[in-house]
Amino acid sequence: MFSSTKLVRILITTLAFLSLFLNINAQQAPSDCSETFTTMANDKNITRCKKLATLGAEFGWNYKSHTNEPLHIDIIFGAKLHNTMGWLAWGVNPGPRPQMVGTRAIIGIKSSNGSSRIKTYDITNFTKLGCPLLPSNITDSLIVSNTGVNYTAATRHMIIYATLTLPQKDYNISKLNLVWQVGEHFNDLQPMMHGTALQNVDSTETMDLITGMASKSEHHRRYLRTVHGILNILGWGVFLPSGVIIARYFKMLAFRLKPKKTDEYRKHWNMYHHFLGYALLAVISVNIFQGISIVKPVHTWKWVYIGDSWSLCNRYIGVRD
């Protein structure tokens, strides 16, 4: 017989496991760049490097800052393309927050014939409305020079690099708004719409070039999103199935409406009751996997849920036996 003590053990074990995962995920320090990217950065005499939060992107930089003089930044940015052709974008936004509109971007385009090109683009409200994004001169006093692009066919890894001269009245070295993106389709020098997954939408950051850290608001926003995901997995994947188990063994949910064994429609009641319960469990799993596929986080999330569900099922089978 299923006891409340066993149920409590199941819930405590699950909560402890997911809490440990959340704690590790929340406290994880910014990752170092890959060895390949670090080598490419060193070839450009760039010594600072970090992995960005989305799209598997990596960013390296050096800067020179003097009072009453423009800010000089050498940058290198890299990510893996989806196919043998595509485009890679990185830019800065002089506005109050990092966003697509207002970004002064550098975009490298890799064609299927092996050629690569790199241009500057000024992303405006018209771009957001669907107007073609074509190469243009930057509209403010930002100067881009020494641009280049490299592509490694074996890994489909692409990098772009440049030197930026930024007016300090518009750009703050300790709060520089960065925007980056990876796309698959283009028409000549016109990048087409990128993906709309959360990884693409969330590819912005306000960064302190001195420390290499993102702003606290960025960490807080991503932490809250992680908490939201954990709570959804707990609610849909643990507590609700546990409620089904409780209803199955303690007869809680429809006790007063349940027909007697001698009633003619008892068979139909049982069919409805079991179908509804198991269908709900199936919908829960589909909903969770759909959410994970939309967010596209690291594979750890999916395997945490699979491991948790497997453990719950094994305990359920053990209880029945």
KEKE-3310 file (N, C-alpha, C; in steps of 0.2 Angstrom, whole numbers, plus 5000, padded with zeros to 4 digits):
npx = (5004:5002:5011:5010:5023:5032:5028:5032:5046:5049:5046:5055:5067:5067:5065:5077:5087:5084:5085:5099:5104:5099:5106:5119:5119:5115:5126:5137:5151:5157:5161:5177:5184:5184:5198:5202:5196:5202:5216:5214:5211:5222:5231:5227:5232:5224:5218:5209:5194:5178:5164:5149:5131:5122:5118:5130:5141:5157:5167:5180:5192:5201:5205:5208:5208:5207:5206:5196:5198:5194:5187:5196:5194:5198:5191:5185:5174:5165:5156:5147:5141:5125:5124:5134:5134:5130:5127:5135:5134:5138:5137:5137:5127:5122:5111:5100:5099:5103:5098:5090:5086:5094:5107:5124:5131:5142:5143:5147:5147:5145:5147:5140:5149:5161:5167:5169:5162:5162:5154:5148:5133:5118:5106:5090:5073:5066:5071:5066:5053:5053:5060:5073:5089:5103:5121:5129:5135:5140:5130:5134:5148:5156:5169:5174:5186:5200:5193:5189:5186:5185:5184:5181:5180:5179:5173:5163:5164:5164:5172:5173:5182:5188:5192:5187:5183:5176:5166:5167:5157:5146:5147:5150:5163:5162:5149:5144:5133:5130:5126:5122:5121:5116:5114:5105:5101:5103:5103:5113:5121:5113:5107:5095:5080:5083:5083:5069:5070:5072:5085:5090:5082:5087:5100:5108:5118:5123:5139:5153:5168:5180:5180:5174:5162:5144:5130:5122:5108:5106:5111:5101:5089:5091:5093:5080:5073:5078:5073:5060:5059:5063:5052:5041:5045:5044:5031:5023:5029:5032:5024:5010:5010:5012:5000:4991:4995:4992:4978:4975:4979:4974:4961:4955:4949:4937:4927:4914:4907:4909:4903:4895:4901:4891:4884:4878:4885:4898:4909:4911:4914:4926:4934:4934:4940:4953:4958:4958:4967:4979:4981:4982:4995:5003:5001:5007:5021:5023:5021:5031:5043:5041:5042:5055:5061:5058:5065:5078:5090:5105:5109:5107:5096:5085:5089:5089:5076:5071:5078:5073:5059:5060:5065:5054:5044:5050:5049:5035:5031:5038:5030:5017:5021)
npy = (4994:5011:5023:5039:5042:5037:5045:5057:5055:5054:5066:5075:5070:5073:5087:5090:5086:5094:5107:5107:5107:5119:5128:5126:5130:5143:5149:5147:5153:5165:5157:5151:5155:5144:5133:5134:5146:5155:5154:5160:5172:5176:5177:5189:5197:5199:5198:5197:5187:5179:5167:5170:5172:5166:5156:5149:5158:5167:5180:5191:5204:5219:5235:5253:5266:5283:5299:5311:5307:5297:5280:5266:5250:5233:5220:5203:5191:5176:5161:5146:5141:5137:5130:5126:5139:5156:5169:5181:5191:5206:5219:5236:5246:5262:5267:5267:5254:5236:5232:5227:5237:5252:5247:5247:5238:5225:5214:5198:5188:5172:5163:5150:5146:5148:5160:5175:5189:5205:5218:5235:5239:5249:5247:5250:5257:5254:5243:5233:5234:5227:5231:5230:5225:5233:5235:5250:5266:5269:5280:5288:5295:5284:5274:5261:5249:5240:5227:5210:5192:5175:5158:5141:5127:5113:5113:5122:5134:5152:5167:5185:5200:5216:5234:5246:5263:5273:5286:5293:5300:5294:5281:5269:5262:5254:5250:5244:5241:5227:5217:5203:5190:5175:5170:5161:5163:5173:5187:5191:5204:5206:5202:5190:5186:5181:5166:5163:5158:5158:5159:5166:5178:5182:5187:5198:5209:5219:5225:5225:5231:5231:5222:5211:5206:5203:5215:5217:5216:5208:5196:5194:5193:5182:5172:5173:5167:5154:5150:5150:5140:5129:5129:5126:5113:5106:5109:5104:5092:5085:5087:5087:5074:5067:5070:5063:5050:5050:5051:5039:5030:5034:5037:5051:5060:5060:5054:5055:5055:5043:5029:5014:4997:4989:4996:5000:5008:5009:5003:5011:5023:5019:5018:5031:5038:5032:5035:5049:5052:5046:5052:5065:5064:5061:5073:5082:5079:5081:5095:5100:5095:5102:5116:5116:5114:5126:5135:5131:5127:5122:5104:5098:5102:5094:5081:5081:5082:5070:5061:5063:5060:5047:5041:5044:5036:5023:5022:5023:5011:5002:5004:4999:4986)
npz = (5000:4996:5005:5015:5020:5010:4999:5004:5004:4991:4986:4993:4989:4975:4976:4982:4973:4961:4967:4970:4957:4952:4960:4957:4943:4945:4951:4943:4936:4923:4908:4902:4886:4871:4866:4853:4849:4858:4853:4840:4844:4851:4840:4835:4844:4855:4871:4881:4885:4883:4885:4878:4883:4875:4860:4858:4857:4856:4863:4861:4867:4867:4875:4874:4884:4887:4896:4889:4876:4861:4863:4860:4854:4851:4843:4843:4837:4838:4832:4829:4813:4807:4795:4780:4775:4779:4791:4802:4816:4825:4837:4844:4855:4857:4865:4879:4883:4879:4863:4847:4838:4834:4835:4830:4819:4814:4801:4796:4781:4775:4760:4750:4740:4746:4747:4758:4766:4774:4781:4787:4796:4799:4811:4811:4816:4804:4799:4809:4805:4794:4782:4770:4776:4773:4768:4776:4780:4797:4807:4817:4826:4827:4822:4811:4808:4800:4798:4796:4791:4796:4792:4797:4789:4793:4806:4804:4810:4812:4812:4816:4815:4821:4823:4833:4835:4847:4853:4869:4875:4870:4872:4886:4894:4905:4904:4892:4879:4871:4856:4848:4834:4825:4809:4795:4782:4768:4756:4744:4750:4760:4775:4780:4789:4806:4817:4828:4841:4859:4862:4851:4853:4865:4864:4869:4879:4893:4896:4906:4901:4908:4919:4912:4915:4915:4917:4933:4932:4920:4924:4935:4928:4919:4929:4936:4925:4925:4937:4935:4925:4933:4943:4935:4930:4942:4946:4936:4932:4944:4956:4951:4945:4956:4963:4956:4959:4972:4972:4965:4975:4987:4984:4983:4974:4967:4976:4981:4969:4963:4956:4963:4964:4959:4950:4934:4925:4930:4924:4913:4920:4926:4914:4909:4920:4921:4908:4908:4918:4914:4901:4905:4911:4900:4892:4901:4900:4886:4886:4894:4887:4875:4880:4884:4871:4865:4873:4871:4880:4888:4886:4898:4905:4899:4902:4916:4918:4912:4920:4932:4930:4927:4939:4947:4940:4943:4956:4958:4951:4960:4971:4967:4966)
capx = (5000:5006:5010:5012:5030:5035:5027:5036:5053:5049:5046:5061:5073:5066:5067:5085:5091:5083:5088:5106:5105:5098:5111:5125:5118:5115:5132:5142:5155:5157:5166:5183:5183:5187:5205:5202:5194:5208:5221:5213:5211:5230:5234:5225:5234:5218:5220:5203:5190:5173:5159:5143:5126:5118:5121:5137:5145:5162:5169:5187:5193:5206:5203:5212:5204:5211:5202:5195:5200:5190:5188:5198:5193:5199:5186:5185:5168:5164:5151:5146:5135:5120:5126:5140:5133:5126:5130:5137:5133:5140:5137:5136:5121:5123:5105:5100:5099:5105:5093:5092:5085:5099:5113:5129:5133:5147:5141:5151:5143:5149:5143:5141:5155:5168:5169:5166:5162:5161:5151:5144:5126:5115:5100:5085:5066:5064:5073:5061:5047:5053:5064:5079:5095:5109:5127:5128:5140:5138:5127:5137:5155:5159:5173:5176:5192:5203:5189:5190:5182:5188:5179:5184:5175:5179:5169:5158:5165:5166:5174:5174:5186:5188:5194:5182:5184:5170:5166:5166:5151:5140:5148:5153:5167:5159:5142:5144:5128:5132:5121:5125:5116:5119:5108:5106:5099:5104:5102:5119:5124:5107:5105:5088:5078:5086:5078:5065:5070:5074:5092:5091:5080:5090:5107:5110:5121:5127:5145:5159:5174:5186:5179:5171:5156:5138:5127:5118:5101:5106:5111:5095:5084:5092:5091:5073:5070:5080:5069:5053:5059:5063:5046:5037:5046:5042:5024:5020:5033:5033:5018:5004:5010:5011:4993:4988:4997:4988:4971:4975:4979:4970:4954:4953:4947:4929:4925:4907:4903:4911:4898:4896:4903:4885:4880:4879:4890:4904:4914:4912:4917:4933:4937:4935:4944:4960:4960:4959:4973:4985:4981:4985:5002:5006:5001:5012:5027:5024:5021:5038:5048:5040:5045:5063:5063:5058:5070:5084:5095:5110:5105:5107:5089:5081:5091:5087:5068:5071:5080:5068:5053:5062:5065:5047:5041:5052:5046:5028:5031:5039:5024:5012:5023)
capy = (5000:5017:5027:5046:5043:5036:5050:5063:5054:5055:5074:5077:5068:5077:5094:5091:5086:5100:5113:5107:5109:5126:5131:5125:5133:5150:5151:5146:5159:5165:5152:5153:5153:5137:5133:5136:5153:5158:5154:5165:5179:5178:5179:5196:5201:5200:5194:5196:5183:5176:5165:5174:5168:5162:5154:5147:5163:5169:5186:5193:5211:5223:5242:5258:5272:5289:5304:5316:5304:5291:5274:5261:5243:5228:5214:5197:5187:5169:5156:5140:5142:5131:5126:5129:5146:5159:5176:5182:5198:5208:5226:5240:5250:5268:5268:5265:5246:5232:5229:5227:5244:5257:5244:5248:5231:5222:5207:5194:5183:5166:5160:5142:5145:5148:5167:5178:5196:5208:5225:5238:5240:5253:5244:5255:5255:5252:5236:5230:5234:5223:5234:5226:5227:5233:5239:5257:5269:5271:5286:5293:5296:5277:5272:5254:5248:5233:5222:5204:5187:5169:5152:5135:5122:5107:5114:5127:5140:5158:5173:5192:5204:5223:5239:5251:5269:5275:5293:5291:5303:5290:5274:5269:5256:5249:5248:5244:5237:5222:5213:5198:5186:5170:5168:5156:5165:5180:5188:5195:5207:5207:5196:5188:5185:5175:5162:5167:5155:5162:5160:5172:5184:5184:5188:5204:5210:5225:5222:5229:5229:5231:5216:5206:5204:5207:5219:5213:5215:5203:5190:5193:5191:5175:5168:5172:5163:5148:5148:5149:5133:5124:5128:5123:5106:5104:5109:5099:5085:5081:5088:5085:5067:5064:5070:5057:5044:5050:5050:5032:5025:5036:5039:5058:5066:5060:5049:5056:5054:5037:5024:5008:4992:4986:5001:4998:5013:5008:5001:5017:5027:5017:5020:5038:5040:5030:5038:5056:5052:5044:5057:5071:5063:5062:5080:5086:5077:5084:5102:5101:5095:5108:5121:5115:5115:5133:5139:5128:5128:5116:5098:5096:5103:5089:5075:5082:5080:5063:5057:5064:5056:5039:5040:5044:5030:5017:5022:5021:5004:4999:5005:4995:4979)
capz = (5000:4996:5012:5015:5021:5004:4995:5006:5002:4984:4985:4996:4985:4969:4977:4984:4967:4957:4970:4969:4950:4952:4964:4953:4937:4946:4954:4938:4934:4916:4906:4897:4879:4869:4865:4846:4849:4861:4848:4835:4848:4852:4834:4834:4850:4859:4877:4885:4881:4887:4882:4879:4886:4870:4853:4858:4854:4860:4862:4864:4866:4871:4874:4876:4886:4890:4897:4883:4870:4859:4866:4855:4855:4846:4845:4839:4839:4834:4833:4824:4809:4806:4789:4777:4773:4784:4793:4809:4817:4832:4837:4850:4854:4861:4868:4886:4885:4873:4859:4840:4835:4836:4835:4825:4818:4809:4799:4791:4777:4772:4754:4749:4736:4749:4748:4764:4765:4780:4780:4793:4795:4804:4812:4813:4816:4798:4799:4813:4801:4788:4777:4769:4780:4768:4771:4776:4785:4803:4807:4822:4825:4828:4816:4811:4803:4801:4798:4793:4793:4795:4792:4797:4786:4797:4811:4802:4815:4809:4817:4813:4819:4819:4827:4834:4839:4850:4857:4876:4877:4869:4874:4892:4894:4910:4903:4884:4876:4865:4853:4843:4831:4820:4804:4790:4775:4765:4749:4742:4756:4764:4780:4781:4796:4810:4821:4834:4847:4865:4861:4847:4855:4871:4862:4871:4886:4895:4898:4908:4898:4913:4922:4908:4918:4913:4922:4938:4929:4916:4928:4938:4923:4918:4935:4937:4920:4927:4943:4932:4922:4938:4946:4930:4930:4949:4947:4931:4932:4950:4961:4948:4944:4963:4965:4952:4963:4979:4970:4964:4981:4993:4982:4985:4970:4965:4980:4981:4963:4961:4957:4966:4959:4956:4945:4927:4922:4934:4919:4909:4924:4926:4908:4909:4925:4920:4902:4909:4922:4910:4896:4908:4912:4893:4890:4905:4897:4880:4887:4897:4882:4871:4883:4883:4864:4864:4876:4869:4884:4887:4886:4905:4907:4897:4905:4923:4919:4911:4926:4938:4928:4927:4946:4949:4938:4946:4963:4957:4950:4966:4976:4965:4967)
cpx = (5004:5005:5013:5020:5034:5034:5031:5044:5054:5050:5052:5067:5073:5068:5074:5089:5090:5086:5096:5108:5104:5103:5118:5125:5118:5122:5138:5145:5155:5163:5171:5181:5187:5194:5206:5201:5200:5214:5220:5213:5218:5233:5233:5228:5229:5218:5214:5197:5184:5168:5153:5137:5122:5121:5128:5142:5151:5165:5176:5188:5199:5204:5209:5208:5208:5206:5202:5197:5195:5192:5190:5197:5194:5195:5187:5178:5167:5159:5151:5140:5131:5122:5132:5140:5129:5129:5130:5137:5135:5140:5136:5130:5122:5117:5106:5101:5101:5099:5094:5092:5090:5106:5118:5132:5138:5145:5145:5146:5147:5144:5144:5147:5162:5170:5165:5167:5160:5159:5149:5137:5123:5108:5095:5078:5063:5066:5068:5055:5047:5057:5070:5085:5101:5115:5126:5134:5136:5136:5130:5144:5159:5163:5175:5181:5195:5199:5191:5186:5186:5183:5183:5179:5174:5174:5163:5159:5168:5168:5174:5178:5186:5191:5189:5184:5177:5170:5163:5159:5145:5141:5152:5157:5165:5152:5141:5138:5130:5126:5124:5120:5120:5113:5110:5105:5101:5103:5108:5122:5118:5105:5098:5086:5081:5081:5075:5065:5073:5081:5094:5088:5084:5098:5109:5114:5124:5133:5150:5165:5180:5186:5177:5165:5150:5135:5123:5111:5101:5106:5104:5089:5085:5091:5084:5070:5072:5075:5062:5053:5059:5056:5041:5038:5044:5034:5021:5023:5033:5026:5012:5004:5009:5004:4989:4989:4993:4981:4970:4975:4976:4963:4952:4949:4939:4926:4917:4903:4905:4905:4900:4898:4897:4882:4882:4884:4896:4910:4916:4916:4925:4937:4939:4940:4952:4962:4962:4966:4979:4986:4984:4993:5006:5006:5006:5019:5028:5025:5028:5043:5047:5043:5052:5065:5063:5063:5077:5090:5100:5106:5104:5099:5085:5083:5089:5080:5067:5073:5075:5061:5054:5062:5058:5043:5043:5049:5038:5027:5033:5033:5019:5014:5022)
cpy = (5006:5022:5034:5047:5042:5042:5056:5061:5055:5063:5077:5076:5072:5084:5095:5091:5092:5106:5113:5109:5116:5130:5132:5130:5141:5153:5150:5152:5159:5160:5155:5151:5146:5138:5136:5144:5157:5159:5159:5172:5181:5180:5186:5200:5203:5195:5193:5192:5180:5173:5169:5169:5164:5161:5151:5152:5165:5176:5188:5201:5214:5230:5246:5264:5277:5295:5309:5313:5298:5285:5269:5254:5238:5222:5208:5193:5181:5165:5151:5142:5136:5127:5129:5136:5149:5166:5176:5189:5200:5216:5229:5244:5256:5270:5266:5258:5243:5230:5230:5234:5248:5254:5246:5242:5230:5215:5204:5189:5178:5163:5153:5141:5146:5155:5170:5186:5199:5216:5228:5239:5244:5250:5249:5252:5252:5245:5231:5229:5230:5225:5231:5230:5227:5237:5246:5259:5270:5278:5291:5293:5289:5276:5265:5253:5241:5227:5216:5198:5180:5163:5146:5130:5116:5108:5119:5133:5146:5163:5179:5196:5211:5228:5244:5257:5272:5282:5291:5295:5299:5283:5273:5262:5251:5247:5248:5239:5233:5218:5209:5193:5181:5169:5163:5158:5172:5180:5193:5197:5209:5201:5196:5187:5180:5171:5166:5163:5160:5164:5166:5178:5187:5186:5195:5204:5217:5223:5227:5227:5228:5224:5210:5203:5207:5210:5214:5211:5209:5196:5188:5190:5184:5170:5167:5167:5155:5145:5146:5142:5128:5123:5125:5115:5103:5103:5104:5092:5081:5081:5085:5077:5063:5065:5065:5051:5044:5049:5043:5028:5027:5038:5046:5062:5066:5054:5049:5054:5047:5032:5018:5002:4988:4990:4999:5002:5013:5007:5008:5023:5026:5019:5027:5041:5038:5034:5045:5056:5051:5049:5063:5070:5064:5069:5084:5085:5081:5092:5104:5101:5100:5114:5121:5116:5122:5137:5137:5129:5122:5110:5095:5097:5097:5082:5075:5080:5073:5059:5057:5060:5049:5037:5039:5038:5024:5017:5020:5014:5000:4999:5000:4988:4978)
cpz = (5000:5002:5011:5016:5014:4999:4997:5004:4995:4982:4987:4992:4978:4970:4979:4977:4962:4960:4970:4962:4949:4955:4960:4947:4939:4948:4949:4935:4926:4913:4902:4890:4877:4867:4857:4845:4852:4857:4843:4838:4849:4846:4832:4840:4855:4865:4882:4881:4886:4883:4883:4881:4881:4863:4853:4856:4859:4858:4865:4862:4870:4870:4877:4878:4889:4891:4891:4877:4868:4862:4860:4858:4850:4848:4840:4842:4835:4836:4828:4820:4808:4800:4786:4774:4778:4786:4800:4811:4825:4832:4844:4849:4859:4865:4876:4888:4878:4869:4852:4837:4838:4836:4829:4824:4813:4808:4794:4788:4774:4766:4754:4744:4739:4751:4755:4763:4772:4779:4787:4791:4801:4805:4815:4814:4810:4797:4803:4809:4795:4782:4776:4773:4775:4771:4771:4781:4791:4804:4812:4821:4827:4821:4817:4806:4805:4802:4794:4795:4791:4795:4792:4795:4790:4802:4810:4807:4811:4814:4812:4818:4817:4824:4827:4838:4841:4854:4864:4878:4875:4871:4881:4893:4899:4909:4895:4882:4870:4863:4848:4840:4826:4816:4799:4783:4774:4758:4747:4749:4761:4769:4780:4788:4800:4813:4826:4840:4853:4864:4857:4850:4861:4870:4863:4878:4887:4899:4901:4905:4902:4916:4918:4910:4915:4918:4927:4935:4924:4919:4932:4934:4921:4923:4937:4931:4922:4933:4940:4929:4928:4942:4941:4930:4937:4949:4942:4931:4938:4954:4957:4947:4951:4965:4962:4956:4969:4977:4968:4970:4987:4991:4985:4981:4968:4969:4980:4975:4960:4961:4960:4961:4956:4951:4938:4923:4925:4929:4915:4913:4925:4920:4908:4914:4924:4913:4904:4913:4918:4904:4899:4909:4905:4891:4894:4902:4891:4881:4890:4891:4877:4874:4883:4876:4862:4866:4873:4873:4883:4888:4893:4907:4905:4901:4913:4923:4917:4916:4931:4936:4929:4934:4949:4947:4941:4953:4963:4956:4956:4971:4974:4966:4974)
residu = (MET:PHE:SER:SER:THR:LYS:LEU:VAL:ARG:ILE:LEU:ILE:THR:THR:LEU:ALA:PHE:LEU:SER:LEU:PHE:LEU:ASN:ILE:ASN:ALA:GLN:GLN:ALA:PRO:SER:ASP:CYS:SER:GLU:THR:PHE:THR:THR:MET:ALA:ASN:ASP:LYS:ASN:ILE:THR:ARG:CYS:LYS:LYS:LEU:ALA:THR:LEU:GLY:ALA:GLU:PHE:GLY:TRP:ASN:TYR:LYS:SER:HIS:THR:ASN:GLU:PRO:LEU:HIS:ILE:ASP:ILE:ILE:PHE:GLY:ALA:LYS:LEU:HIS:ASN:THR:MET:GLY:TRP:LEU:ALA:TRP:GLY:VAL:ASN:PRO:GLY:PRO:ARG:PRO:GLN:MET:VAL:GLY:THR:ARG:ALA:ILE:ILE:GLY:ILE:LYS:SER:SER:ASN:GLY:SER:SER:ARG:ILE:LYS:THR:TYR:ASP:ILE:THR:ASN:PHE:THR:LYS:LEU:GLY:CYS:PRO:LEU:LEU:PRO:SER:ASN:ILE:THR:ASP:SER:LEU:ILE:VAL:SER:ASN:THR:GLY:VAL:ASN:TYR:THR:ALA:ALA:THR:ARG:HIS:MET:ILE:ILE:TYR:ALA:THR:LEU:THR:LEU:PRO:GLN:LYS:ASP:TYR:ASN:ILE:SER:LYS:LEU:ASN:LEU:VAL:TRP:GLN:VAL:GLY:GLU:HIS:PHE:ASN:ASP:LEU:GLN:PRO:MET:MET:HIS:GLY:THR:ALA:LEU:GLN:ASN:VAL:ASP:SER:THR:GLU:THR:MET:ASP:LEU:ILE:THR:GLY:MET:ALA:SER:LYS:SER:GLU:HIS:HIS:ARG:ARG:TYR:LEU:ARG:THR:VAL:HIS:GLY:ILE:LEU:ASN:ILE:LEU:GLY:TRP:GLY:VAL:PHE:LEU:PRO:SER:GLY:VAL:ILE:ILE:ALA:ARG:TYR:PHE:LYS:MET:LEU:ALA:PHE:ARG:LEU:LYS:PRO:LYS:LYS:THR:ASP:GLU:TYR:ARG:LYS:HIS:TRP:ASN:MET:TYR:HIS:HIS:PHE:LEU:GLY:TYR:ALA:LEU:LEU:ALA:VAL:ILE:SER:VAL:ASN:ILE:PHE:GLN:GLY:ILE:SER:ILE:VAL:LYS:PRO:VAL:HIS:THR:TRP:LYS:TRP:VAL:TYR:ILE:GLY:ASP:SER:TRP:SER:LEU:CYS:ASN:ARG:TYR:ILE:GLY:VAL:ARG:ASP)
# end
